[in-house]
Amino acid sequence: MASRCLCGERSLRHGTPLFDILSPGCAGSHGRHVPGKPRSRRNRNARGAIISPFFQYFVLVVAAIPFIYYLIAIYSSIRFFTSVPRNKTQKSDFTPPISNLKPVRGLDPEAYENFASFCRQDYPDYELLFCVHDQLDPAVPVLEKLVRDFPDCKIRILYGSGRNAINDKVAKLVRLVNEAQHEVLVINDSDVRVKPDYFRTVVAPLQNPKVGGVTCLYVSVDDTTMAQSFQSMGMISDFYPGVMVAWLLDGVKFAFGQTIVTTRKLLAGFGGFQALESRPADDLLTGRLIAAQGVTVEMLPYAVQTVADYQSLSGLLIKRLRWMTVMRHMRPWGHAGLIFTQGLAWSLLAVAVHPTLAVAAFYFGTYLVLRTVMTLCVGTWGLRQKNLWKTLPLFVTWDATAFFIWLASFVRRGIRWRGVDYIVKGGMLVPGRQPAQKLDEVGVRIK
């Protein structure tokens, strides 16, 4: 709709009146410079104001990029969970002898139940190998009880890695692989709990000679605290959608420490775990190095359970910061690209630069709808998590928190894992120089 200004000229009303964009007033020449007169401050400001709409529209366009990512994530999740019929991930007659390898340091919550679940497998021939630092490790009494309670299960406890390595977990894996009796290896973190069909399910893809590695998803055993619910929401609404997009666009060139299935031959193909003794994210690298040998790493639509190793929200945030710090060093460009997945932050910026009801309704509305669909698609439909709707609003809080953790990761180098301090430098782990207590104070005490 057009209106007349005091000078009789027409201006347009489209959000902001034209006379507000060009100049605070209409005197004389509407902002045109009159020869012989010095340019006023008002005219200089008017020139800057003319540029501002272009900046606004640029921000509005860029702020919509996360919505495209959300749509790709939804599509990827649907493709992933329908790519393998669920009945094919439940029972298999392919049962080669396997060695289950588990490096252990300290005592995780509910450790006995976690370990015992591997002794109840519906599988004909397997052995369980545990490696601890020494006989004083708090996990030793639990492991000895396991041996007594399951006399028919082949269980061996190894003491010490026999190696002087920066990454103690990987050093233990070196010995575990050397001590294993079988060619097929199933590797798990110590906080994993599985169902009786686990070994049959995760080993089955290896009957295809093109498959050289297998990994799978993981969910929490039971969310009993707000921190655990918060973590589960972050995994379902944020982490797994990103994994599905990677699966669709680039295939699986990674593995999760909760499940790595491969063979001794393929481990030897990249130099064995010895090659990873000074590297962070050994599970991710193991999957990448297996795939680099020309075989496929398959990610199953099957989930094991994990028991939370943190007791508070601060513990969760520190753990998340550790992971994000490692990822920044391992995948710098991919980590920086996460800026285009931050839908909440971009929606807030869009409204800030163009504060109209229409813009707020579009960006916040689209953000909430797509994030809700994405979360329910992965959690309720894909992973079959019950009562997810009760904690669904947490994804907004998670997105805000994850954004600030992402920012903080750009200024972090130090991490702590299992009580040991490290600095990540050039993709390698370097022993930390700071005292442990000082690291605790600045918030890098992890796990």
N, C-alpha and C positions, 0 to 999 in steps of 0.2 A: 504494500500500500504506500502511496506517495503522499507527502505533505509539503507545505511551503514553509521556507524559513523566512526570517524577517526581511530579507532582501528580495523576496519573491522567487528565489531559486528553489527547485525541487530537491528533496533528499529522499533516500530510500530507507524504509524501516525493515531491516532483516537482521534480527538479533540486536545489533548495535546500530543506532542512527548514523547516517553517513557523516553528519556534522561532528559527531563525537570521534569518528575515525580520523577525519582530515584535519580538524582544528576545533578547539574549544569554542570558537565563535564564528560568526559569519561576516565580520566587519570587512568592508571594502572588497577585497579581491578573493575571498575564500581561500586564503593561504597562498595565493600567487604572489611572487616577489615583485614589488614595485621598483622599477629602475630608479636609482638615485637614493634609495633608502636602504639602510643596513638590514640584513636579515635578522628577524626577531627570534628570540628563544622559542616562541610559540611555533614559528615555521619550522625550526629545526626539529622540534618534538613531533610535528606533524609528519615529517618525512619518516621518522622511526615508527610512528604509529601505522603508516601505510604498509610497512614491511611485516608487522606483527600478524596480520591474518594469514600470511603465507606460512609463518612459523606454526601458527595454530593448526592449520590443515595438515602440515607435515607431521606434527605430533599425533594428530588424530589418525592419520594413515598408519604410522608406525605402531601406535597403540593397539591396532587391530591385528597385528601379526600373531600375538599369542592365541587369538581365537582360531586362526588357521592351524596352529600347532595342536590345539585342543581337538579340532576336528580330525586331524591326522591320527592323534592318539586314540580317539574313539574308534576310528576305522581299523587301526592296527590291533587294538585289543579284541575287536570282534573277529578279525581274521585269525589272530593267534589262538584264541580259545575254541575256534571251530576248525582249525587246521588239522588237529588230531582228534579223532573220536575218543571220547572219554573211556569207552570200554577197551580201547587198545592200550591204555596206560594202566590197566589194572591187573592183567594176568598174562604171563608169558611162559612158554616152555623152554625158552633159551636161558639156560642156567649154568654157565661156565663157573668153575671154582673162582672165588674172589677173595681178595684180602682187603679188609676194611681198616683204613689207617686214620688214627686220631691223635694228633699232638695235644698235650694237656699241660696247662700251667695254672696251678691254683685250683680252687674249688668253685665251680659255677653253682648258682641256685638250682636245686632239684637235680643235681648231677647224677645221683643214682638212677632216677627214673629215665633220664636221658640215655645213660649208658645201657641200662637194662632193656630199653626198647630195641636195641640192636641184637640182643640175645634171643629175642622172640620172633625172629624172621622166618617166614615161610620160604625157606631156601635150603637146598640140599647140602651144599658144601661151601663153607666160608669160614674165615678166621678173623678175629678181632685183635688188632695190635694197638696198644696205647704206649705213648712215650712221654715220660715225665722227667723233670730235671734231675731229681735224686729221690732217695727214700724218705726225705723229710717233706716232700711236697704234700700239701693238705689233701690232695686227691687220692693218695696211695691207700689209705684205709677203705675208701669207697670202692676202689678198684679191687682190692683184696676180698672185700665182701662180695663183689660181683663174681669173682672166680669161685667162691664157695657156693653161692646161690645157683650158679648155672654150670654144674660140673660137666655137662654134656657139650658145652659150647667151647670151642677152641679160642682161648683167650691168653694173650701174652702181654706182659708188662715190661717195657724196656726203660732202663734208667740212664738218662743222659744221652745227648746226641753224639758225643765224642768229637764235636767240632767247635771251633772258635769262630762263630758267625755273628754278624750284627743282628740279623733277624732270627731270633731263637726258635720261633715256630717253624720256619723253613729249614733250619738246621735239624730239627727233630724229624721233619718229613724226609730229609735225605736218609737218615738212618732207617726210618720206617720202610721206605721203598727198598732199601738194601736187604732188610730182614724179611720182607714179604715173600711168601712161598708161591704165590700165584701171579699170573700175567695180568689179569684184570684187577684194577685197583678202584676202590670206592673211598674217597677222602671226605671227611666231615670235620667241621668245627666241633668243639666239645659241648656247645650249648644246644645241639640239635637233638630232637626227639622224632621218631619215625613210627609208622604203622607197619604191621607184619608183611605187607605187600611191597615194601620199599625196595628191597634189593631186586626183586623180579622186575619191578617197574623201571628203575633207572638203568639197569643193565641191558634190558631188552633192545634198545636202539643199536647196540653194538653188533647185533647180528647182521646189520647192513654194513658191508665193508667200506662204504663211503663215509660212515660215521666214526669219528675218532674220539669224540668227547661228548659228555652229557652233563647237563646241569639242570636245576629246577628252581622253582620259586620257594618262598618260605613265609610263614605267617606266625603270629604269636600264639603260644599255647593258651594263654588266658590273660586278658587285660584286667588286672585287679586294681590298678591305680590310674589316675588321670594321665600321668606321664606315659604309661604303657598304651593307653588309648590314643594319646596324641601321636606316639610313634607309629602305631598301626595305621592311623589315618594318613600320616605322611607317606608311609610305604605304599598304601593303596591308591591314594589320590595324586601322588607326585612321582615317587620313584618308579613304580611299575609302569605307569603310562609312558615314561621316558624310555624304559627298557623295551616296551612294545614297539615304539617308534624306531629304535635302533634295530630291532629284529626285522622290521619291515623294510627299512631303507638300506641296511648294510649287512644283514645277517648276524649270526651270533659269533662274535669274536671276543668272548669273555666267558667267565664262569663265576659262580658264586661259591664262597667257601663253605656254605651249608651243604653243597653237593658238587663234587667233581668226580666224574667217572671217566677213566681212560685206561691206557695200557702202559706197561713198563717200557715197551718199545717206543711209544710216542713221547713219553717223558724223556727218554734217552735221546730222542731226535733233536731236542733243543738244549741238550746238555744237562738235563735233569734239574732237580731243585737246587743243585749247587749253583746254577746260573742265576738264581733269584735270591741268594742269601743276603744281598745288600739292597734289595729292592722292596719298596712298599707295594701294597695291593697285589700280593703274590697270586691270589686267586684270579683276579682279572687278567694278569699277565699269563698265567697258566693256560687259560682258555685261548688267549690271543696267539700264544706260541704253538699250541696244538693246531689251531686253524691254519696257521702259516705253513704247515706241512702238507697242505692240499686236501685235508679231510674236513668234514663238517662237524661243527659243535652244535649239538641239538639241545634246545631248551624245552623242557616238557611242561605242559599245562597241569602240573602236579605240584603240590606244595608239602614240604616238610614243616615241622613246627620248631620254634625256637623259644627258649626261656630268657626273658629280659635279664641282662647283666647290669642294669642300673636301677637305682631305687628312688630317684628323684628327677624332677624336671631339669635341674641343672646338670645332672649326670647325662641325661639324654641330649641336651644341647651341646655339651662338650664332646660327646661321641659324634654327633652330627658334624660339628666343626672339624673334628679330626678327619672324617671322611672327605669333606669338601676341600680341606687343605691338601690332602693327598691327591684328589682328582685334579686340582688346579695344576699340580706339578706333573701329573701323568698325562693329562689331556688339556693343555692350556687353552687351545682355541675352542675346543668343545665346551670347556668350562666357561669361557667368556661368552659363548653363544647362548648360555642359559638365560641371559638377559631377555631374550625374545620368548621365553616361556613364562615370564613373570606377569601374568594377566592382571593380578590385583594392583601391582605397582603402576603398570601402564594405564589402567583404568582411572586410578587416582590422578595421575598426571594429566590425562585427557580432560578430566573434569576441571582440574586446576587451571589449565590454559584456556578452556572454553566452557566456563561455568553456566551452562544452560540446562534446563530440565530435560530437554530432548537428548543431549549428550550424556547426561548422568543416567537416564533411563536405558539408553542403548548399551553403554559400556558396562555398567554394573549388572544390568539384566542379562546381557549375553554372557558375561563372565560367570554369573551364578548358575545359569542354565547349563552351559557347557561343562563347567566343573562338576556339577551335580551328576550329569549324565555320565561323564568320564569315570567318576568315583564309583558309581553304582555298577557301571559296566564291568569294571575290573573286580571290585570287591564282592558285590552281591551275586552277579551272574557268573563271572569267571572263577573267582576263588571260593564262592559259596559261603561267604562270611555272614553269619546270622546277625540280625538286629543292628546292621550297620547304620541304619537310618537314625538310631539314637545318638550317635556321635557325628553324624554327617556335618553339622555346622562347624565342626572343628577344622574343616579344610580351609576356611577363611583365615583362622588364626594361624594354621600351619603355613599358609602361603606368605603371610606377613612375616612370620618368624624365619622361614627359610630364606626369604629375600635378604634379611639383615645378616644371617649366617653366611650367605653367599658373598655379601660385601666384605664381611670380616675375613673370609678366607684369603682375600687378596693381600692381606698384611700379616698372615701367619706363615711361619716356617716350622715351628716346633710342634711336635705331637708327643703324646705319651700312650703307649700300648702295653697293657699287662704290667704296669709299674715301671717300665723302662722308657727313658726319655730319648727322643730322636730329633734330628733336624733333617728335613727333606731338601736335598740340594742336587740339582741336575738329574732328578729322577732317581736318586739314590738315597738310602738311609745313612745318615752320619750320626754317630753317638752324640747325644746332647751334651753341651758344655755347662748349661745352667744347673744349679742344684735342683733336686726334685721338688723341694719345698717352694722354691721360687716359681717353678713352672705351675705348681698348683695354684699359686696366687694369681697368675695371669690367665688361668682358665684353659689349660691344655691337658688336664689330667683326664686321661681316657682309659676306660675299661680297666 
